Amino acid sequence: MSAILTPKAIKTALAGERVALVGGAGFIGHNLALGLREYGAKVLLIDNLMQNNLLANISDTEVDPFRRELNFNFLRQRFEMLRDVGVEIASADARSMIDLENALRKFSPTKIVHLAAISSAVEAKKMPGHCFDLQLITLRNVLEYTQLRPDEVNQVVFMSSSTVYGDFKTQTVDENVRPQPYGIYANTKFMGERLVRTYNDQYGLNVSIIRPSALYGERCISRRVSQAFIENALMGKPLMLEGGGDGRLDFTYILDLVDGIIRSMAVESVPGASHTFNITYGNARTILELANIVKDVVPSAELREVPRNKIKPIRGTLSTQRAEEQLNFKAQWPLETGYRRYCEWYVEQWERVQAKVGANLM
């Protein structure tokens, strides 16, 4: 199976496919849309632009004016890049079946990728009902749409999370490890997996479940630790190392994740197939190692030890062996090159915005 998934074979497999990305204007979604267009697939983004997007950036009173302008610059880049490659965008709320069905019916997708979610376990704990709506109500509507048009949609891809594993009991976990999610975010992701598998079992829906980990990359505004560290360094704020920075995460560059997702959509599957893949770099690194790269790029960065946040699970390496064997997937961006590239890009973007708006907004 893996031998056929060359770039040429992927392009052939995706020719004629119409892919709808629900919650697709976010960090993962817009990068995935760009990747899919490179392989020739038609792409529709469905998003209400509220979660980690334009409306949130404008209305969030906790974001200072400079960072608001910086985020707006990233968001503008997203939409300009999407426009330039011909990605369609529908403004719709996927929590509403009417909104979602109207947007999808006009596009007639052959594949649907569910991406709608809160991107942080900490934020999910603050807003459990909102997390539930974004991650499960929207998924229910996607799955119900497949029932309305069972002969049109040949695959649903569900974006899950490495947090479904809970605290890692071993240094490395694979897809056969029984999930033990903790907290609102992880449990709604796992419930989403169960729903997707149920539709696969009951109705023969072809599904793929993707478990990413510790993402980073250009044009992210979600304040993941990778972004928070470089931002704090540039603002002269300390980089908080929980437990001294000994926590380990399988940091994954966004381009590696996009490659793995696209491969999961291109692989030849029998009708009614169900696959679950860890799509990560495949080697956990410490938070301290991440911070040290920031300090190398921004020498003035201050590292400060703080107590560990108990809501965050103890994690480690996610085995990518299944993806390597079945999808011919191999991550290309280790932390030393991928994260450094991201940090250097961030510094450049920071300085551009600073020159544009002036230091008085700092």
C-alpha positions as CSV (number, residue, x, y, z in Angstrom):
1,M,0.0,0.0,0.0
2,S,2.7,2.5,1.0
3,A,4.8,2.0,-2.2
4,I,2.1,3.7,-4.4
5,L,1.9,7.0,-2.3
6,T,4.4,9.0,-4.3
7,P,3.6,12.7,-4.9
8,K,2.5,11.8,-8.4
9,A,0.2,9.0,-7.1
10,I,-1.3,11.3,-4.5
11,K,-2.1,13.9,-7.1
12,T,-3.7,11.1,-9.2
13,A,-5.7,9.9,-6.2
14,L,-7.0,13.4,-5.4
15,A,-7.9,14.4,-8.9
16,G,-11.5,15.2,-9.1
17,E,-12.0,15.2,-5.3
18,R,-14.0,18.0,-3.7
19,V,-12.8,18.5,-0.1
20,A,-14.8,20.5,2.4
21,L,-12.9,21.6,5.5
22,V,-15.3,22.3,8.4
23,G,-13.7,24.8,10.7
24,G,-11.2,25.2,8.0
25,A,-10.0,28.8,8.3
26,G,-7.9,28.1,11.3
27,F,-4.2,27.2,11.6
28,I,-4.4,23.6,10.5
29,G,-7.3,24.1,8.0
30,H,-5.8,26.9,5.9
31,N,-2.5,25.0,5.7
32,L,-4.3,21.8,4.7
33,A,-6.3,23.7,2.1
34,L,-3.1,25.1,0.5
35,G,-1.6,21.6,0.5
36,L,-4.7,20.0,-1.1
37,R,-4.7,22.7,-3.8
38,E,-1.1,21.8,-4.7
39,Y,-2.3,18.3,-5.5
40,G,-5.2,19.6,-7.6
41,A,-8.2,18.9,-5.3
42,K,-11.1,21.4,-5.1
43,V,-11.4,22.9,-1.6
44,L,-14.1,24.7,0.3
45,L,-13.5,26.2,3.8
46,I,-16.6,26.5,6.0
47,D,-16.0,28.7,9.0
48,N,-17.8,31.5,11.0
49,L,-14.4,33.1,11.7
50,M,-15.1,33.4,15.4
51,Q,-12.8,30.8,17.1
52,N,-9.1,31.9,17.0
53,N,-9.9,34.0,13.9
54,L,-10.9,37.4,12.7
55,L,-13.8,38.1,15.1
56,A,-12.0,36.8,18.1
57,N,-8.9,38.8,17.3
58,I,-10.9,42.0,17.0
59,S,-13.1,41.5,20.1
60,D,-10.6,40.0,22.6
61,T,-9.9,42.7,25.1
62,E,-7.0,40.7,26.6
63,V,-4.9,41.1,23.5
64,D,-2.8,44.2,23.4
65,P,-3.0,46.5,20.3
66,F,0.4,45.4,18.9
67,R,-0.3,41.7,19.1
68,R,-3.8,42.3,17.7
69,E,-2.2,43.9,14.6
70,L,0.4,41.1,14.4
71,N,-2.4,38.5,14.5
72,F,-4.4,40.4,11.9
73,N,-1.3,40.3,9.7
74,F,-1.1,36.5,10.0
75,L,-4.8,36.2,9.3
76,R,-4.6,38.5,6.3
77,Q,-1.8,36.3,4.9
78,R,-3.9,33.2,5.4
79,F,-6.8,34.6,3.3
80,E,-4.6,36.1,0.7
81,M,-2.8,32.8,0.2
82,L,-6.1,30.9,0.0
83,R,-7.5,33.4,-2.5
84,D,-4.4,33.1,-4.7
85,V,-4.8,29.4,-5.1
86,G,-8.5,29.4,-5.6
87,V,-9.9,28.1,-2.4
88,E,-13.6,28.7,-1.9
89,I,-14.7,30.1,1.5
90,A,-18.2,29.9,3.0
91,S,-19.2,31.9,6.0
92,A,-21.4,29.5,8.0
93,D,-21.8,28.2,11.5
94,A,-21.3,24.5,11.5
95,R,-23.2,24.2,14.8
96,S,-26.3,24.9,12.7
97,M,-27.4,22.0,10.6
98,I,-29.2,24.4,8.2
99,D,-26.1,26.6,7.7
100,L,-23.8,23.6,7.3
101,E,-26.1,21.7,4.9
102,N,-26.6,24.8,2.7
103,A,-22.9,25.4,2.4
104,L,-22.1,21.7,1.7
105,R,-25.0,21.2,-0.7
106,K,-23.8,24.0,-3.0
107,F,-20.3,22.5,-3.1
108,S,-21.2,18.8,-3.2
109,P,-18.1,17.5,-1.4
110,T,-16.7,14.0,-1.9
111,K,-14.6,14.3,1.3
112,I,-15.2,16.2,4.5
113,V,-12.5,17.1,7.1
114,H,-13.8,18.0,10.5
115,L,-11.5,20.6,12.1
116,A,-13.9,22.7,14.3
117,A,-12.5,22.8,17.8
118,I,-11.1,24.9,20.7
119,S,-7.3,24.5,20.2
120,S,-6.4,24.5,23.9
121,A,-7.2,22.2,26.9
122,V,-6.9,25.2,29.2
123,E,-9.4,27.3,27.2
124,A,-11.7,24.3,26.9
125,K,-11.8,24.0,30.7
126,K,-12.8,27.7,30.9
127,M,-15.7,27.2,28.4
128,P,-16.8,23.5,28.6
129,G,-20.2,24.2,26.9
130,H,-18.6,26.1,24.0
131,C,-16.0,23.3,23.6
132,F,-18.8,20.7,23.5
133,D,-20.7,22.6,20.9
134,L,-17.6,23.3,18.7
135,Q,-16.2,19.8,18.8
136,L,-19.3,17.6,19.0
137,I,-22.4,19.4,17.7
138,T,-20.5,20.4,14.6
139,L,-19.3,16.8,14.2
140,R,-22.9,15.4,14.6
141,N,-24.0,17.7,11.8
142,V,-21.1,16.6,9.5
143,L,-22.0,13.0,10.1
144,E,-25.7,13.6,9.6
145,Y,-24.9,15.3,6.3
146,T,-23.3,12.1,5.1
147,Q,-26.5,10.3,5.9
148,L,-28.4,12.8,3.7
149,R,-26.1,12.0,0.8
150,P,-24.6,8.6,1.4
151,D,-23.5,8.2,-2.3
152,E,-21.6,11.5,-2.5
153,V,-19.2,11.6,0.5
154,N,-16.6,8.9,0.2
155,Q,-14.6,9.8,3.3
156,V,-14.7,11.8,6.6
157,V,-11.5,12.8,8.2
158,F,-11.7,13.7,11.9
159,M,-9.0,15.8,13.5
160,S,-8.5,14.3,17.0
161,S,-5.6,14.9,19.4
162,S,-2.7,13.2,21.1
163,T,-4.4,14.2,24.4
164,V,-6.9,11.3,24.0
165,Y,-4.1,9.1,25.3
166,G,-4.1,10.9,28.7
167,D,-1.0,10.5,30.8
168,F,1.5,8.3,28.8
169,K,2.3,5.2,30.8
170,T,5.3,4.5,28.5
171,Q,7.7,6.8,26.7
172,T,6.1,5.9,23.3
173,V,2.5,5.2,22.5
174,D,1.0,3.8,19.3
175,E,-2.6,3.6,18.1
176,N,-3.3,0.4,19.9
177,V,-2.9,2.0,23.3
178,R,-6.2,2.4,25.0
179,P,-7.1,6.1,25.3
180,Q,-7.6,7.4,28.8
181,P,-8.5,11.1,28.2
182,Y,-8.6,13.6,31.0
183,G,-10.4,16.9,30.9
184,I,-13.1,18.5,28.7
185,Y,-10.9,19.0,25.6
186,A,-9.5,15.4,25.5
187,N,-12.8,13.8,26.3
188,T,-14.7,15.6,23.6
189,K,-12.0,14.6,21.1
190,F,-12.3,11.0,22.2
191,M,-16.1,11.2,22.1
192,G,-15.7,12.5,18.5
193,E,-13.6,9.5,17.7
194,R,-16.3,7.2,19.1
195,L,-19.0,8.9,17.0
196,V,-17.0,8.7,13.8
197,R,-16.3,5.0,14.4
198,T,-19.9,4.4,15.2
199,Y,-21.0,5.8,11.8
200,N,-18.3,3.7,10.2
201,D,-19.7,0.6,11.9
202,Q,-23.4,1.3,11.5
203,Y,-23.5,3.0,8.1
204,G,-20.3,1.9,6.4
205,L,-18.9,5.4,6.3
206,N,-15.2,5.5,5.3
207,V,-13.3,7.4,8.0
208,S,-9.8,8.4,9.0
209,I,-8.9,9.7,12.5
210,I,-5.8,11.8,12.8
211,R,-4.0,12.3,16.1
212,P,-1.5,15.2,15.9
213,S,0.7,16.6,18.7
214,A,2.2,19.9,19.8
215,L,1.9,21.7,16.5
216,Y,3.8,24.8,15.5
217,G,4.3,26.8,12.3
218,E,3.7,30.0,10.4
219,R,0.5,32.0,10.8
220,C,-0.7,30.4,14.0
221,I,-2.5,32.7,16.4
222,S,-3.6,30.1,19.0
223,R,-0.9,30.8,21.5
224,R,0.4,27.3,21.6
225,V,3.5,27.0,23.7
226,S,5.7,27.2,20.6
227,Q,4.1,30.6,19.7
228,A,3.9,31.9,23.3
229,F,7.6,31.3,23.9
230,I,8.8,33.3,20.9
231,E,6.2,36.0,21.5
232,N,7.2,36.3,25.2
233,A,10.8,36.5,24.3
234,L,10.2,39.3,21.9
235,M,8.0,41.2,24.4
236,G,10.7,40.8,27.1
237,K,8.5,38.5,29.2
238,P,9.9,35.3,30.8
239,L,9.5,31.9,29.2
240,M,7.7,29.9,31.9
241,L,9.1,26.4,32.2
242,E,6.6,24.2,34.0
243,G,8.4,21.8,36.3
244,G,11.7,23.2,35.0
245,G,10.8,22.4,31.4
246,D,11.3,18.6,31.7
247,G,7.9,17.9,30.1
248,R,8.2,16.1,26.8
249,L,6.1,16.8,23.7
250,D,6.2,15.3,20.2
251,F,6.6,18.7,18.5
252,T,5.3,18.6,15.0
253,Y,5.8,21.2,12.2
254,I,2.5,22.0,10.4
255,L,3.9,20.9,7.0
256,D,4.5,17.4,8.3
257,L,1.0,17.2,9.7
258,V,-0.5,18.4,6.4
259,D,1.5,15.8,4.4
260,G,0.2,13.0,6.7
261,I,-3.5,14.1,6.5
262,I,-3.3,14.4,2.7
263,R,-1.8,10.9,2.5
264,S,-4.6,9.5,4.6
265,M,-7.0,11.0,2.1
266,A,-5.2,9.6,-0.9
267,V,-4.6,6.0,0.3
268,E,-6.6,3.4,-1.4
269,S,-9.2,2.0,0.9
270,V,-12.1,-0.4,0.6
271,P,-15.5,1.0,1.2
272,G,-16.3,1.3,4.9
273,A,-12.6,1.4,5.9
274,S,-11.6,2.9,9.3
275,H,-8.1,4.1,10.0
276,T,-6.5,5.9,12.9
277,F,-3.1,7.5,12.5
278,N,-0.6,9.3,14.8
279,I,0.7,12.0,12.5
280,T,3.6,13.6,14.4
281,Y,7.3,14.0,14.1
282,G,7.7,10.8,16.1
283,N,10.2,11.9,18.7
284,A,9.3,13.8,21.9
285,R,11.5,16.7,23.0
286,T,11.6,18.6,26.2
287,I,10.0,22.0,26.7
288,L,13.5,23.2,27.8
289,E,14.9,22.2,24.4
290,L,12.2,24.3,22.8
291,A,13.0,27.3,25.0
292,N,16.7,27.0,24.2
293,I,16.0,27.3,20.5
294,V,14.1,30.5,21.3
295,K,17.0,31.8,23.4
296,D,19.4,31.1,20.6
297,V,17.2,33.2,18.2
298,V,16.4,35.8,20.8
299,P,19.4,35.9,23.2
300,S,17.7,38.2,25.6
301,A,15.0,35.6,26.4
302,E,14.6,34.8,30.1
303,L,13.8,31.3,31.2
304,R,11.9,30.9,34.4
305,E,10.8,27.8,36.3
306,V,7.2,27.5,37.5
307,P,5.0,24.7,39.0
308,R,3.5,22.2,36.6
309,N,-0.1,22.7,35.3
310,K,-1.9,19.5,36.5
311,I,-4.6,19.8,33.7
312,K,-2.0,19.0,31.1
313,P,-1.3,15.3,30.6
314,I,2.1,13.7,30.8
315,R,3.0,12.9,27.2
316,G,5.9,11.7,25.1
317,T,6.6,10.2,21.7
318,L,3.7,9.1,19.4
319,S,4.8,6.2,17.2
320,T,4.3,6.9,13.6
321,Q,5.1,3.4,12.4
322,R,1.5,2.7,11.2
323,A,1.5,5.9,9.1
324,E,5.0,5.0,7.8
325,E,3.9,1.6,6.7
326,Q,0.4,2.4,5.4
327,L,0.8,5.9,4.1
328,N,4.5,6.1,3.3
329,F,4.6,9.0,5.7
330,K,7.9,10.3,7.1
331,A,8.2,13.5,9.0
332,Q,10.8,15.9,7.4
333,W,11.1,18.7,10.0
334,P,13.0,18.0,13.3
335,L,12.8,20.7,16.0
336,E,16.3,22.1,15.2
337,T,15.3,23.0,11.6
338,G,11.5,23.4,11.7
339,Y,11.1,25.4,15.0
340,R,14.2,27.5,14.3
341,R,12.7,28.4,10.9
342,Y,9.4,29.3,12.5
343,C,11.1,31.4,15.2
344,E,13.2,33.3,12.6
345,W,10.0,33.9,10.5
346,Y,8.2,35.2,13.6
347,V,11.0,37.6,14.4
348,E,10.8,38.9,10.8
349,Q,7.0,39.3,11.0
350,W,7.3,41.0,14.4
351,E,9.8,43.6,13.1
352,R,7.7,44.3,10.1
353,V,4.6,45.0,12.1
354,Q,6.7,47.0,14.6
355,A,8.0,49.2,11.8
356,K,4.5,49.6,10.4
357,V,2.5,50.6,13.5
358,G,5.3,52.0,15.7
359,A,6.6,51.2,19.1
360,N,3.9,53.3,20.7
361,L,1.5,50.4,20.4
362,M,3.8,48.1,22.4
